[in-house]
Amino acid sequence: MSKKPSVQTPEPQWEVLAKGHRSARLVSTAPLPEGTYTLLADRWTDENDEEHVRGDTLDLDAATATRLGAAGTIAPPGSDWAEEARRTPGARSADARTAPRF
């Protein structure tokens, strides 16, 4: 009985673009695994039309994480980028703030 070779997922790589500039951003340079990430963008609406704002914690599938990571809109939890986003969270839309709660 021969063993199947193990398939290893490459370790996600993150790169800072425009380092030292005000417009610097963190992007992933490899596919990202399913997992928890912090939103860096001011606002993002998921496929269920749920609005998320800067600093929110997101549970993402691999495809969505890879797409958002390549665009520089998420960061790994615990990173300096994620901590900064949580310290300066985004604001929800006016509708969400003024909607009655039941």
C-alpha positions in Angstrom: 0.0 0.0 0.0 1.6 3.2 -1.1 1.1 6.5 0.6 -0.4 9.4 -1.4 1.8 12.4 -1.5 0.5 15.2 0.7 -0.7 18.3 -1.0 0.4 21.4 0.7 -1.3 24.7 0.4 1.3 27.5 -0.2 1.7 29.8 2.8 -0.1 33.0 2.1 2.2 35.8 1.3 1.5 39.4 2.0 3.2 42.4 0.4 3.0 46.1 1.2 2.6 48.2 -2.0 3.7 51.8 -2.0 5.5 51.3 1.4 6.1 54.5 3.2 3.5 56.4 1.3 0.1 57.5 2.6 -1.6 55.2 0.0 0.3 52.1 1.1 -1.8 49.0 1.2 -1.3 45.3 2.1 -2.1 42.8 -0.7 -1.8 39.0 -0.8 0.4 37.5 -3.5 -0.8 33.9 -3.2 -4.2 32.2 -2.8 -5.6 32.7 0.7 -7.2 29.9 2.7 -10.7 30.0 4.1 -10.7 31.8 7.4 -11.1 34.9 9.4 -9.9 38.2 8.1 -10.3 41.9 9.1 -11.8 44.3 6.6 -9.6 47.3 5.6 -11.9 48.9 3.1 -14.3 51.5 4.3 -17.3 49.4 3.2 -18.0 46.0 1.6 -21.2 44.3 0.9 -21.1 40.5 0.8 -23.1 38.1 -1.5 -26.0 38.1 1.0 -26.3 41.9 0.8 -24.9 42.3 4.3 -22.9 45.5 4.8 -19.5 45.3 6.5 -17.4 48.3 7.5 -13.7 48.9 8.2 -12.5 46.9 11.2 -15.2 44.2 10.9 -14.1 40.6 11.3 -15.1 38.5 8.3 -15.4 34.7 7.9 -14.5 34.1 4.3 -14.3 31.2 1.9 -11.0 30.7 0.0 -12.2 32.3 -3.3 -13.5 35.5 -1.6 -10.5 35.8 0.6 -8.2 35.5 -2.3 -10.1 38.1 -4.3 -10.3 40.6 -1.5 -6.7 39.9 -0.4 -5.4 40.6 -3.9 -7.4 43.9 -3.9 -5.9 44.9 -0.6 -9.2 45.1 1.2 -8.5 42.5 4.0 -5.7 41.7 6.4 -4.8 38.7 8.5 -6.1 38.9 12.1 -3.6 40.1 14.6 -1.6 42.1 11.9 -0.7 45.7 12.5 -3.1 46.5 9.5 -6.0 44.7 11.2 -5.3 46.3 14.5 -5.3 49.8 12.9 -8.6 49.1 11.1 -10.2 48.0 14.4 -9.0 51.2 16.1 -10.5 53.4 13.4 -13.6 51.5 12.3 -15.8 52.6 9.4 -19.3 54.0 9.8 -22.4 52.0 8.8 -24.7 53.6 6.2 -27.2 56.2 7.5 -30.1 53.7 6.8 -28.5 51.2 9.1 -27.9 53.7 11.9 -31.4 55.1 11.8 -33.4 52.0 11.1 -35.6 50.9 14.0 -34.5 47.8 15.9 -37.0 45.2 16.8 
